[in-house]
């Protein structure tokens, strides 16, 4: 059973992680987000739920302006060829719908075996603030990069760091 945004915020409170959340109309794309947010400072992200040909699942979180080469990403992630995960699998695994994919959804992949490998744009660790949806796309939550890493660890995950800035 998937946790709610209220469960997420309670968990963040337990971890003594401070966040700020703003509500807004539902956002489904990076372009919609850019049009609505104005000058909101901090790193803005996009998230991809991926499945490889062997059935391994990945959540990739990167800067919103990154070009992700799906034809070569599997080499970076040391996986088989990748495609986008189906909406039903996304819901079953991370408890979110398309348009609301977020690193916060790792809270729903904490029980028993971890099904999802989390991959993070290495440059995000240098960001003071990262903006992500809190399990739905009608709000955006600001969190420090250190606190995001603390949250990920508390969910029983680690981040596979992906360097998009180094060719290769």
Chimera marker file (.cmm) of the C-alpha trace (Angstrom):
<marker_set name="trace">
<marker id="1" x="0.000" y="0.000" z="0.000" r="1" g="1" b="0" radius="0.5"/>
<marker id="2" x="1.338" y="3.389" z="-0.991" r="1" g="1" b="0" radius="0.5"/>
<marker id="3" x="1.978" y="6.082" z="1.554" r="1" g="1" b="0" radius="0.5"/>
<marker id="4" x="0.291" y="9.467" z="1.297" r="1" g="1" b="0" radius="0.5"/>
<marker id="5" x="1.898" y="12.910" z="1.138" r="1" g="1" b="0" radius="0.5"/>
<marker id="6" x="0.909" y="13.309" z="4.797" r="1" g="1" b="0" radius="0.5"/>
<marker id="7" x="2.830" y="10.098" z="5.602" r="1" g="1" b="0" radius="0.5"/>
<marker id="8" x="5.803" y="11.484" z="3.682" r="1" g="1" b="0" radius="0.5"/>
<marker id="9" x="5.792" y="14.742" z="5.648" r="1" g="1" b="0" radius="0.5"/>
<marker id="10" x="5.447" y="12.837" z="8.940" r="1" g="1" b="0" radius="0.5"/>
<marker id="11" x="8.459" y="10.705" z="7.983" r="1" g="1" b="0" radius="0.5"/>
<marker id="12" x="10.463" y="13.816" z="7.081" r="1" g="1" b="0" radius="0.5"/>
<marker id="13" x="9.516" y="15.309" z="10.468" r="1" g="1" b="0" radius="0.5"/>
<marker id="14" x="10.694" y="12.115" z="12.210" r="1" g="1" b="0" radius="0.5"/>
<marker id="15" x="14.019" y="12.533" z="10.430" r="1" g="1" b="0" radius="0.5"/>
<marker id="16" x="14.121" y="16.195" z="11.498" r="1" g="1" b="0" radius="0.5"/>
<marker id="17" x="14.255" y="17.265" z="7.864" r="1" g="1" b="0" radius="0.5"/>
<marker id="18" x="12.972" y="20.747" z="7.141" r="1" g="1" b="0" radius="0.5"/>
<marker id="19" x="11.076" y="21.341" z="3.901" r="1" g="1" b="0" radius="0.5"/>
<marker id="20" x="8.933" y="24.039" z="2.350" r="1" g="1" b="0" radius="0.5"/>
<marker id="21" x="5.977" y="23.127" z="0.156" r="1" g="1" b="0" radius="0.5"/>
<marker id="22" x="3.948" y="25.257" z="-2.218" r="1" g="1" b="0" radius="0.5"/>
<marker id="23" x="0.717" y="24.092" z="-3.815" r="1" g="1" b="0" radius="0.5"/>
<marker id="24" x="-0.179" y="24.781" z="-7.433" r="1" g="1" b="0" radius="0.5"/>
<marker id="25" x="-2.323" y="23.440" z="-10.264" r="1" g="1" b="0" radius="0.5"/>
<marker id="26" x="-1.330" y="19.944" z="-11.446" r="1" g="1" b="0" radius="0.5"/>
<marker id="27" x="1.923" y="19.931" z="-13.426" r="1" g="1" b="0" radius="0.5"/>
<marker id="28" x="2.711" y="17.160" z="-15.890" r="1" g="1" b="0" radius="0.5"/>
<marker id="29" x="5.797" y="18.393" z="-17.742" r="1" g="1" b="0" radius="0.5"/>
<marker id="30" x="8.979" y="20.374" z="-17.203" r="1" g="1" b="0" radius="0.5"/>
<marker id="31" x="7.584" y="23.063" z="-19.519" r="1" g="1" b="0" radius="0.5"/>
<marker id="32" x="4.453" y="23.467" z="-17.364" r="1" g="1" b="0" radius="0.5"/>
<marker id="33" x="6.631" y="23.722" z="-14.274" r="1" g="1" b="0" radius="0.5"/>
<marker id="34" x="8.870" y="26.387" z="-15.817" r="1" g="1" b="0" radius="0.5"/>
<marker id="35" x="5.861" y="28.463" z="-16.863" r="1" g="1" b="0" radius="0.5"/>
<marker id="36" x="4.317" y="28.393" z="-13.388" r="1" g="1" b="0" radius="0.5"/>
<marker id="37" x="7.224" y="28.749" z="-10.972" r="1" g="1" b="0" radius="0.5"/>
<marker id="38" x="8.707" y="32.070" z="-12.029" r="1" g="1" b="0" radius="0.5"/>
<marker id="39" x="12.039" y="32.766" z="-10.309" r="1" g="1" b="0" radius="0.5"/>
<marker id="40" x="11.829" y="30.092" z="-7.594" r="1" g="1" b="0" radius="0.5"/>
<marker id="41" x="15.522" y="29.582" z="-6.705" r="1" g="1" b="0" radius="0.5"/>
<marker id="42" x="17.119" y="26.162" z="-6.477" r="1" g="1" b="0" radius="0.5"/>
<marker id="43" x="17.553" y="23.085" z="-8.637" r="1" g="1" b="0" radius="0.5"/>
<marker id="44" x="14.518" y="21.910" z="-10.551" r="1" g="1" b="0" radius="0.5"/>
<marker id="45" x="14.471" y="18.271" z="-11.560" r="1" g="1" b="0" radius="0.5"/>
<marker id="46" x="12.941" y="15.739" z="-13.863" r="1" g="1" b="0" radius="0.5"/>
<marker id="47" x="12.484" y="12.116" z="-12.939" r="1" g="1" b="0" radius="0.5"/>
<marker id="48" x="12.410" y="9.078" z="-15.174" r="1" g="1" b="0" radius="0.5"/>
<marker id="49" x="11.025" y="5.682" z="-14.156" r="1" g="1" b="0" radius="0.5"/>
<marker id="50" x="12.851" y="3.113" z="-16.252" r="1" g="1" b="0" radius="0.5"/>
<marker id="51" x="12.890" y="-0.633" z="-16.757" r="1" g="1" b="0" radius="0.5"/>
<marker id="52" x="15.639" y="-2.577" z="-18.450" r="1" g="1" b="0" radius="0.5"/>
<marker id="53" x="15.261" y="-5.641" z="-20.670" r="1" g="1" b="0" radius="0.5"/>
<marker id="54" x="16.116" y="-7.890" z="-17.699" r="1" g="1" b="0" radius="0.5"/>
<marker id="55" x="13.332" y="-6.408" z="-15.571" r="1" g="1" b="0" radius="0.5"/>
<marker id="56" x="15.496" y="-4.196" z="-13.327" r="1" g="1" b="0" radius="0.5"/>
<marker id="57" x="13.842" y="-0.927" z="-12.320" r="1" g="1" b="0" radius="0.5"/>
<marker id="58" x="15.488" y="2.487" z="-12.078" r="1" g="1" b="0" radius="0.5"/>
<marker id="59" x="14.461" y="5.924" z="-10.882" r="1" g="1" b="0" radius="0.5"/>
<marker id="60" x="16.654" y="8.590" z="-12.476" r="1" g="1" b="0" radius="0.5"/>
<marker id="61" x="16.553" y="12.089" z="-10.991" r="1" g="1" b="0" radius="0.5"/>
<marker id="62" x="18.424" y="14.776" z="-12.901" r="1" g="1" b="0" radius="0.5"/>
<marker id="63" x="18.423" y="18.493" z="-13.559" r="1" g="1" b="0" radius="0.5"/>
<marker id="64" x="15.380" y="19.406" z="-15.613" r="1" g="1" b="0" radius="0.5"/>
<marker id="65" x="17.475" y="20.734" z="-18.506" r="1" g="1" b="0" radius="0.5"/>
<marker id="66" x="19.534" y="17.552" z="-18.930" r="1" g="1" b="0" radius="0.5"/>
<marker id="67" x="19.356" y="15.696" z="-22.201" r="1" g="1" b="0" radius="0.5"/>
<marker id="68" x="19.128" y="12.015" z="-21.333" r="1" g="1" b="0" radius="0.5"/>
<marker id="69" x="20.380" y="9.769" z="-24.118" r="1" g="1" b="0" radius="0.5"/>
<marker id="70" x="18.229" y="6.673" z="-23.675" r="1" g="1" b="0" radius="0.5"/>
<marker id="71" x="20.332" y="4.780" z="-26.225" r="1" g="1" b="0" radius="0.5"/>
<marker id="72" x="23.484" y="5.001" z="-24.099" r="1" g="1" b="0" radius="0.5"/>
<marker id="73" x="22.122" y="5.454" z="-20.559" r="1" g="1" b="0" radius="0.5"/>
<marker id="74" x="22.149" y="1.695" z="-19.992" r="1" g="1" b="0" radius="0.5"/>
<marker id="75" x="25.957" y="1.756" z="-20.188" r="1" g="1" b="0" radius="0.5"/>
<marker id="76" x="26.130" y="4.429" z="-17.491" r="1" g="1" b="0" radius="0.5"/>
<marker id="77" x="23.724" y="2.497" z="-15.254" r="1" g="1" b="0" radius="0.5"/>
<marker id="78" x="25.399" y="-0.864" z="-16.022" r="1" g="1" b="0" radius="0.5"/>
<marker id="79" x="22.087" y="-2.291" z="-17.123" r="1" g="1" b="0" radius="0.5"/>
<marker id="80" x="20.456" y="-3.878" z="-20.115" r="1" g="1" b="0" radius="0.5"/>
<marker id="81" x="18.696" y="-1.624" z="-22.657" r="1" g="1" b="0" radius="0.5"/>
<marker id="82" x="16.236" y="0.742" z="-21.013" r="1" g="1" b="0" radius="0.5"/>
<marker id="83" x="12.704" y="1.845" z="-21.729" r="1" g="1" b="0" radius="0.5"/>
<marker id="84" x="10.148" y="3.796" z="-19.732" r="1" g="1" b="0" radius="0.5"/>
<marker id="85" x="8.315" y="1.809" z="-17.073" r="1" g="1" b="0" radius="0.5"/>
<marker id="86" x="4.570" y="1.369" z="-17.558" r="1" g="1" b="0" radius="0.5"/>
<marker id="87" x="2.175" y="3.459" z="-15.415" r="1" g="1" b="0" radius="0.5"/>
<marker id="88" x="0.796" y="0.377" z="-13.617" r="1" g="1" b="0" radius="0.5"/>
<marker id="89" x="4.306" y="-0.738" z="-12.667" r="1" g="1" b="0" radius="0.5"/>
<marker id="90" x="5.127" y="2.791" z="-11.493" r="1" g="1" b="0" radius="0.5"/>
<marker id="91" x="2.068" y="2.779" z="-9.227" r="1" g="1" b="0" radius="0.5"/>
<marker id="92" x="2.739" y="-0.739" z="-7.955" r="1" g="1" b="0" radius="0.5"/>
<marker id="93" x="6.401" y="-0.027" z="-7.221" r="1" g="1" b="0" radius="0.5"/>
<marker id="94" x="6.651" y="3.638" z="-6.204" r="1" g="1" b="0" radius="0.5"/>
<marker id="95" x="3.021" y="4.548" z="-5.455" r="1" g="1" b="0" radius="0.5"/>
<marker id="96" x="2.845" y="7.530" z="-7.806" r="1" g="1" b="0" radius="0.5"/>
<marker id="97" x="1.234" y="8.290" z="-11.149" r="1" g="1" b="0" radius="0.5"/>
<marker id="98" x="2.961" y="9.614" z="-14.281" r="1" g="1" b="0" radius="0.5"/>
<marker id="99" x="3.662" y="13.326" z="-13.861" r="1" g="1" b="0" radius="0.5"/>
<marker id="100" x="4.299" y="12.886" z="-10.141" r="1" g="1" b="0" radius="0.5"/>
<marker id="101" x="7.477" y="10.780" z="-10.264" r="1" g="1" b="0" radius="0.5"/>
<marker id="102" x="9.823" y="12.004" z="-7.560" r="1" g="1" b="0" radius="0.5"/>
<marker id="103" x="12.739" y="10.881" z="-5.408" r="1" g="1" b="0" radius="0.5"/>
<marker id="104" x="10.285" y="11.100" z="-2.501" r="1" g="1" b="0" radius="0.5"/>
<marker id="105" x="8.518" y="8.062" z="-3.979" r="1" g="1" b="0" radius="0.5"/>
<marker id="106" x="11.384" y="5.905" z="-2.671" r="1" g="1" b="0" radius="0.5"/>
<marker id="107" x="9.449" y="5.980" z="0.600" r="1" g="1" b="0" radius="0.5"/>
<marker id="108" x="7.154" y="3.423" z="-1.058" r="1" g="1" b="0" radius="0.5"/>
<marker id="109" x="10.083" y="1.120" z="-1.935" r="1" g="1" b="0" radius="0.5"/>
<marker id="110" x="11.345" y="0.564" z="1.608" r="1" g="1" b="0" radius="0.5"/>
<marker id="111" x="9.731" y="-2.701" z="2.592" r="1" g="1" b="0" radius="0.5"/>
<marker id="112" x="11.434" y="-6.066" z="2.138" r="1" g="1" b="0" radius="0.5"/>
<marker id="113" x="13.476" y="-6.075" z="-1.050" r="1" g="1" b="0" radius="0.5"/>
<marker id="114" x="14.316" y="-2.837" z="-2.759" r="1" g="1" b="0" radius="0.5"/>
<marker id="115" x="12.973" y="-3.105" z="-6.283" r="1" g="1" b="0" radius="0.5"/>
<marker id="116" x="14.260" y="0.220" z="-7.611" r="1" g="1" b="0" radius="0.5"/>
<marker id="117" x="17.825" y="1.385" z="-8.189" r="1" g="1" b="0" radius="0.5"/>
<marker id="118" x="18.016" y="5.128" z="-7.590" r="1" g="1" b="0" radius="0.5"/>
<marker id="119" x="20.288" y="7.101" z="-9.929" r="1" g="1" b="0" radius="0.5"/>
<marker id="120" x="21.015" y="10.752" z="-9.195" r="1" g="1" b="0" radius="0.5"/>
<marker id="121" x="22.551" y="13.468" z="-11.352" r="1" g="1" b="0" radius="0.5"/>
<marker id="122" x="25.873" y="14.043" z="-9.526" r="1" g="1" b="0" radius="0.5"/>
<marker id="123" x="25.582" y="17.816" z="-9.937" r="1" g="1" b="0" radius="0.5"/>
<marker id="124" x="22.484" y="17.859" z="-7.703" r="1" g="1" b="0" radius="0.5"/>
<marker id="125" x="24.649" y="17.148" z="-4.650" r="1" g="1" b="0" radius="0.5"/>
<marker id="126" x="26.092" y="20.638" z="-5.155" r="1" g="1" b="0" radius="0.5"/>
<marker id="127" x="22.655" y="22.304" z="-5.083" r="1" g="1" b="0" radius="0.5"/>
<marker id="128" x="21.572" y="24.082" z="-1.941" r="1" g="1" b="0" radius="0.5"/>
<marker id="129" x="17.882" y="23.415" z="-2.624" r="1" g="1" b="0" radius="0.5"/>
<marker id="130" x="16.171" y="20.789" z="-4.763" r="1" g="1" b="0" radius="0.5"/>
<marker id="131" x="12.501" y="21.028" z="-5.733" r="1" g="1" b="0" radius="0.5"/>
<marker id="132" x="10.448" y="17.819" z="-6.058" r="1" g="1" b="0" radius="0.5"/>
<marker id="133" x="6.813" y="16.747" z="-6.021" r="1" g="1" b="0" radius="0.5"/>
<marker id="134" x="5.630" y="15.314" z="-2.681" r="1" g="1" b="0" radius="0.5"/>
<marker id="135" x="4.042" y="12.129" z="-4.177" r="1" g="1" b="0" radius="0.5"/>
<marker id="136" x="1.584" y="14.118" z="-6.310" r="1" g="1" b="0" radius="0.5"/>
<marker id="137" x="1.936" y="16.832" z="-8.923" r="1" g="1" b="0" radius="0.5"/>
<marker id="138" x="-0.177" y="19.509" z="-7.247" r="1" g="1" b="0" radius="0.5"/>
<marker id="139" x="2.627" y="20.738" z="-5.003" r="1" g="1" b="0" radius="0.5"/>
<marker id="140" x="6.389" y="21.219" z="-5.005" r="1" g="1" b="0" radius="0.5"/>
<marker id="141" x="8.566" y="20.618" z="-1.967" r="1" g="1" b="0" radius="0.5"/>
<marker id="142" x="11.962" y="22.260" z="-1.444" r="1" g="1" b="0" radius="0.5"/>
<marker id="143" x="14.587" y="20.208" z="0.384" r="1" g="1" b="0" radius="0.5"/>
<marker id="144" x="18.337" y="20.648" z="0.828" r="1" g="1" b="0" radius="0.5"/>
<marker id="145" x="20.520" y="18.230" z="-1.123" r="1" g="1" b="0" radius="0.5"/>
<marker id="146" x="22.024" y="16.924" z="2.144" r="1" g="1" b="0" radius="0.5"/>
<marker id="147" x="18.568" y="16.287" z="3.552" r="1" g="1" b="0" radius="0.5"/>
<marker id="148" x="17.484" y="14.567" z="0.340" r="1" g="1" b="0" radius="0.5"/>
<marker id="149" x="20.447" y="12.201" z="0.716" r="1" g="1" b="0" radius="0.5"/>
<marker id="150" x="19.489" y="11.633" z="4.367" r="1" g="1" b="0" radius="0.5"/>
<marker id="151" x="15.920" y="10.820" z="3.272" r="1" g="1" b="0" radius="0.5"/>
<marker id="152" x="17.134" y="8.400" z="0.579" r="1" g="1" b="0" radius="0.5"/>
<marker id="153" x="19.317" y="6.576" z="3.105" r="1" g="1" b="0" radius="0.5"/>
<marker id="154" x="16.435" y="6.421" z="5.613" r="1" g="1" b="0" radius="0.5"/>
<marker id="155" x="14.382" y="4.701" z="2.907" r="1" g="1" b="0" radius="0.5"/>
<marker id="156" x="17.099" y="2.045" z="2.670" r="1" g="1" b="0" radius="0.5"/>
<marker id="157" x="18.482" y="3.249" z="-0.648" r="1" g="1" b="0" radius="0.5"/>
<marker id="158" x="21.729" y="4.702" z="-1.855" r="1" g="1" b="0" radius="0.5"/>
<marker id="159" x="22.239" y="6.924" z="-4.857" r="1" g="1" b="0" radius="0.5"/>
<marker id="160" x="24.074" y="5.740" z="-7.918" r="1" g="1" b="0" radius="0.5"/>
<marker id="161" x="25.742" y="8.986" z="-8.968" r="1" g="1" b="0" radius="0.5"/>
<marker id="162" x="25.508" y="9.783" z="-12.681" r="1" g="1" b="0" radius="0.5"/>
<marker id="163" x="27.955" y="12.331" z="-14.081" r="1" g="1" b="0" radius="0.5"/>
<marker id="164" x="26.274" y="14.047" z="-17.022" r="1" g="1" b="0" radius="0.5"/>
<marker id="165" x="29.030" y="16.670" z="-17.213" r="1" g="1" b="0" radius="0.5"/>
<marker id="166" x="31.854" y="14.312" z="-18.208" r="1" g="1" b="0" radius="0.5"/>
<marker id="167" x="31.760" y="13.025" z="-21.769" r="1" g="1" b="0" radius="0.5"/>
<marker id="168" x="32.045" y="9.328" z="-22.159" r="1" g="1" b="0" radius="0.5"/>
<link id1="1" id2="2" r="1" g="1" b="0" radius="0.2"/>
<link id1="2" id2="3" r="1" g="1" b="0" radius="0.2"/>
<link id1="3" id2="4" r="1" g="1" b="0" radius="0.2"/>
<link id1="4" id2="5" r="1" g="1" b="0" radius="0.2"/>
<link id1="5" id2="6" r="1" g="1" b="0" radius="0.2"/>
<link id1="6" id2="7" r="1" g="1" b="0" radius="0.2"/>
<link id1="7" id2="8" r="1" g="1" b="0" radius="0.2"/>
<link id1="8" id2="9" r="1" g="1" b="0" radius="0.2"/>
<link id1="9" id2="10" r="1" g="1" b="0" radius="0.2"/>
<link id1="10" id2="11" r="1" g="1" b="0" radius="0.2"/>
<link id1="11" id2="12" r="1" g="1" b="0" radius="0.2"/>
<link id1="12" id2="13" r="1" g="1" b="0" radius="0.2"/>
<link id1="13" id2="14" r="1" g="1" b="0" radius="0.2"/>
<link id1="14" id2="15" r="1" g="1" b="0" radius="0.2"/>
<link id1="15" id2="16" r="1" g="1" b="0" radius="0.2"/>
<link id1="16" id2="17" r="1" g="1" b="0" radius="0.2"/>
<link id1="17" id2="18" r="1" g="1" b="0" radius="0.2"/>
<link id1="18" id2="19" r="1" g="1" b="0" radius="0.2"/>
<link id1="19" id2="20" r="1" g="1" b="0" radius="0.2"/>
<link id1="20" id2="21" r="1" g="1" b="0" radius="0.2"/>
<link id1="21" id2="22" r="1" g="1" b="0" radius="0.2"/>
<link id1="22" id2="23" r="1" g="1" b="0" radius="0.2"/>
<link id1="23" id2="24" r="1" g="1" b="0" radius="0.2"/>
<link id1="24" id2="25" r="1" g="1" b="0" radius="0.2"/>
<link id1="25" id2="26" r="1" g="1" b="0" radius="0.2"/>
<link id1="26" id2="27" r="1" g="1" b="0" radius="0.2"/>
<link id1="27" id2="28" r="1" g="1" b="0" radius="0.2"/>
<link id1="28" id2="29" r="1" g="1" b="0" radius="0.2"/>
<link id1="29" id2="30" r="1" g="1" b="0" radius="0.2"/>
<link id1="30" id2="31" r="1" g="1" b="0" radius="0.2"/>
<link id1="31" id2="32" r="1" g="1" b="0" radius="0.2"/>
<link id1="32" id2="33" r="1" g="1" b="0" radius="0.2"/>
<link id1="33" id2="34" r="1" g="1" b="0" radius="0.2"/>
<link id1="34" id2="35" r="1" g="1" b="0" radius="0.2"/>
<link id1="35" id2="36" r="1" g="1" b="0" radius="0.2"/>
<link id1="36" id2="37" r="1" g="1" b="0" radius="0.2"/>
<link id1="37" id2="38" r="1" g="1" b="0" radius="0.2"/>
<link id1="38" id2="39" r="1" g="1" b="0" radius="0.2"/>
<link id1="39" id2="40" r="1" g="1" b="0" radius="0.2"/>
<link id1="40" id2="41" r="1" g="1" b="0" radius="0.2"/>
<link id1="41" id2="42" r="1" g="1" b="0" radius="0.2"/>
<link id1="42" id2="43" r="1" g="1" b="0" radius="0.2"/>
<link id1="43" id2="44" r="1" g="1" b="0" radius="0.2"/>
<link id1="44" id2="45" r="1" g="1" b="0" radius="0.2"/>
<link id1="45" id2="46" r="1" g="1" b="0" radius="0.2"/>
<link id1="46" id2="47" r="1" g="1" b="0" radius="0.2"/>
<link id1="47" id2="48" r="1" g="1" b="0" radius="0.2"/>
<link id1="48" id2="49" r="1" g="1" b="0" radius="0.2"/>
<link id1="49" id2="50" r="1" g="1" b="0" radius="0.2"/>
<link id1="50" id2="51" r="1" g="1" b="0" radius="0.2"/>
<link id1="51" id2="52" r="1" g="1" b="0" radius="0.2"/>
<link id1="52" id2="53" r="1" g="1" b="0" radius="0.2"/>
<link id1="53" id2="54" r="1" g="1" b="0" radius="0.2"/>
<link id1="54" id2="55" r="1" g="1" b="0" radius="0.2"/>
<link id1="55" id2="56" r="1" g="1" b="0" radius="0.2"/>
<link id1="56" id2="57" r="1" g="1" b="0" radius="0.2"/>
<link id1="57" id2="58" r="1" g="1" b="0" radius="0.2"/>
<link id1="58" id2="59" r="1" g="1" b="0" radius="0.2"/>
<link id1="59" id2="60" r="1" g="1" b="0" radius="0.2"/>
<link id1="60" id2="61" r="1" g="1" b="0" radius="0.2"/>
<link id1="61" id2="62" r="1" g="1" b="0" radius="0.2"/>
<link id1="62" id2="63" r="1" g="1" b="0" radius="0.2"/>
<link id1="63" id2="64" r="1" g="1" b="0" radius="0.2"/>
<link id1="64" id2="65" r="1" g="1" b="0" radius="0.2"/>
<link id1="65" id2="66" r="1" g="1" b="0" radius="0.2"/>
<link id1="66" id2="67" r="1" g="1" b="0" radius="0.2"/>
<link id1="67" id2="68" r="1" g="1" b="0" radius="0.2"/>
<link id1="68" id2="69" r="1" g="1" b="0" radius="0.2"/>
<link id1="69" id2="70" r="1" g="1" b="0" radius="0.2"/>
<link id1="70" id2="71" r="1" g="1" b="0" radius="0.2"/>
<link id1="71" id2="72" r="1" g="1" b="0" radius="0.2"/>
<link id1="72" id2="73" r="1" g="1" b="0" radius="0.2"/>
<link id1="73" id2="74" r="1" g="1" b="0" radius="0.2"/>
<link id1="74" id2="75" r="1" g="1" b="0" radius="0.2"/>
<link id1="75" id2="76" r="1" g="1" b="0" radius="0.2"/>
<link id1="76" id2="77" r="1" g="1" b="0" radius="0.2"/>
<link id1="77" id2="78" r="1" g="1" b="0" radius="0.2"/>
<link id1="78" id2="79" r="1" g="1" b="0" radius="0.2"/>
<link id1="79" id2="80" r="1" g="1" b="0" radius="0.2"/>
<link id1="80" id2="81" r="1" g="1" b="0" radius="0.2"/>
<link id1="81" id2="82" r="1" g="1" b="0" radius="0.2"/>
<link id1="82" id2="83" r="1" g="1" b="0" radius="0.2"/>
<link id1="83" id2="84" r="1" g="1" b="0" radius="0.2"/>
<link id1="84" id2="85" r="1" g="1" b="0" radius="0.2"/>
<link id1="85" id2="86" r="1" g="1" b="0" radius="0.2"/>
<link id1="86" id2="87" r="1" g="1" b="0" radius="0.2"/>
<link id1="87" id2="88" r="1" g="1" b="0" radius="0.2"/>
<link id1="88" id2="89" r="1" g="1" b="0" radius="0.2"/>
<link id1="89" id2="90" r="1" g="1" b="0" radius="0.2"/>
<link id1="90" id2="91" r="1" g="1" b="0" radius="0.2"/>
<link id1="91" id2="92" r="1" g="1" b="0" radius="0.2"/>
<link id1="92" id2="93" r="1" g="1" b="0" radius="0.2"/>
<link id1="93" id2="94" r="1" g="1" b="0" radius="0.2"/>
<link id1="94" id2="95" r="1" g="1" b="0" radius="0.2"/>
<link id1="95" id2="96" r="1" g="1" b="0" radius="0.2"/>
<link id1="96" id2="97" r="1" g="1" b="0" radius="0.2"/>
<link id1="97" id2="98" r="1" g="1" b="0" radius="0.2"/>
<link id1="98" id2="99" r="1" g="1" b="0" radius="0.2"/>
<link id1="99" id2="100" r="1" g="1" b="0" radius="0.2"/>
<link id1="100" id2="101" r="1" g="1" b="0" radius="0.2"/>
<link id1="101" id2="102" r="1" g="1" b="0" radius="0.2"/>
<link id1="102" id2="103" r="1" g="1" b="0" radius="0.2"/>
<link id1="103" id2="104" r="1" g="1" b="0" radius="0.2"/>
<link id1="104" id2="105" r="1" g="1" b="0" radius="0.2"/>
<link id1="105" id2="106" r="1" g="1" b="0" radius="0.2"/>
<link id1="106" id2="107" r="1" g="1" b="0" radius="0.2"/>
<link id1="107" id2="108" r="1" g="1" b="0" radius="0.2"/>
<link id1="108" id2="109" r="1" g="1" b="0" radius="0.2"/>
<link id1="109" id2="110" r="1" g="1" b="0" radius="0.2"/>
<link id1="110" id2="111" r="1" g="1" b="0" radius="0.2"/>
<link id1="111" id2="112" r="1" g="1" b="0" radius="0.2"/>
<link id1="112" id2="113" r="1" g="1" b="0" radius="0.2"/>
<link id1="113" id2="114" r="1" g="1" b="0" radius="0.2"/>
<link id1="114" id2="115" r="1" g="1" b="0" radius="0.2"/>
<link id1="115" id2="116" r="1" g="1" b="0" radius="0.2"/>
<link id1="116" id2="117" r="1" g="1" b="0" radius="0.2"/>
<link id1="117" id2="118" r="1" g="1" b="0" radius="0.2"/>
<link id1="118" id2="119" r="1" g="1" b="0" radius="0.2"/>
<link id1="119" id2="120" r="1" g="1" b="0" radius="0.2"/>
<link id1="120" id2="121" r="1" g="1" b="0" radius="0.2"/>
<link id1="121" id2="122" r="1" g="1" b="0" radius="0.2"/>
<link id1="122" id2="123" r="1" g="1" b="0" radius="0.2"/>
<link id1="123" id2="124" r="1" g="1" b="0" radius="0.2"/>
<link id1="124" id2="125" r="1" g="1" b="0" radius="0.2"/>
<link id1="125" id2="126" r="1" g="1" b="0" radius="0.2"/>
<link id1="126" id2="127" r="1" g="1" b="0" radius="0.2"/>
<link id1="127" id2="128" r="1" g="1" b="0" radius="0.2"/>
<link id1="128" id2="129" r="1" g="1" b="0" radius="0.2"/>
<link id1="129" id2="130" r="1" g="1" b="0" radius="0.2"/>
<link id1="130" id2="131" r="1" g="1" b="0" radius="0.2"/>
<link id1="131" id2="132" r="1" g="1" b="0" radius="0.2"/>
<link id1="132" id2="133" r="1" g="1" b="0" radius="0.2"/>
<link id1="133" id2="134" r="1" g="1" b="0" radius="0.2"/>
<link id1="134" id2="135" r="1" g="1" b="0" radius="0.2"/>
<link id1="135" id2="136" r="1" g="1" b="0" radius="0.2"/>
<link id1="136" id2="137" r="1" g="1" b="0" radius="0.2"/>
<link id1="137" id2="138" r="1" g="1" b="0" radius="0.2"/>
<link id1="138" id2="139" r="1" g="1" b="0" radius="0.2"/>
<link id1="139" id2="140" r="1" g="1" b="0" radius="0.2"/>
<link id1="140" id2="141" r="1" g="1" b="0" radius="0.2"/>
<link id1="141" id2="142" r="1" g="1" b="0" radius="0.2"/>
<link id1="142" id2="143" r="1" g="1" b="0" radius="0.2"/>
<link id1="143" id2="144" r="1" g="1" b="0" radius="0.2"/>
<link id1="144" id2="145" r="1" g="1" b="0" radius="0.2"/>
<link id1="145" id2="146" r="1" g="1" b="0" radius="0.2"/>
<link id1="146" id2="147" r="1" g="1" b="0" radius="0.2"/>
<link id1="147" id2="148" r="1" g="1" b="0" radius="0.2"/>
<link id1="148" id2="149" r="1" g="1" b="0" radius="0.2"/>
<link id1="149" id2="150" r="1" g="1" b="0" radius="0.2"/>
<link id1="150" id2="151" r="1" g="1" b="0" radius="0.2"/>
<link id1="151" id2="152" r="1" g="1" b="0" radius="0.2"/>
<link id1="152" id2="153" r="1" g="1" b="0" radius="0.2"/>
<link id1="153" id2="154" r="1" g="1" b="0" radius="0.2"/>
<link id1="154" id2="155" r="1" g="1" b="0" radius="0.2"/>
<link id1="155" id2="156" r="1" g="1" b="0" radius="0.2"/>
<link id1="156" id2="157" r="1" g="1" b="0" radius="0.2"/>
<link id1="157" id2="158" r="1" g="1" b="0" radius="0.2"/>
<link id1="158" id2="159" r="1" g="1" b="0" radius="0.2"/>
<link id1="159" id2="160" r="1" g="1" b="0" radius="0.2"/>
<link id1="160" id2="161" r="1" g="1" b="0" radius="0.2"/>
<link id1="161" id2="162" r="1" g="1" b="0" radius="0.2"/>
<link id1="162" id2="163" r="1" g="1" b="0" radius="0.2"/>
<link id1="163" id2="164" r="1" g="1" b="0" radius="0.2"/>
<link id1="164" id2="165" r="1" g="1" b="0" radius="0.2"/>
<link id1="165" id2="166" r="1" g="1" b="0" radius="0.2"/>
<link id1="166" id2="167" r="1" g="1" b="0" radius="0.2"/>
<link id1="167" id2="168" r="1" g="1" b="0" radius="0.2"/>
</marker_set>
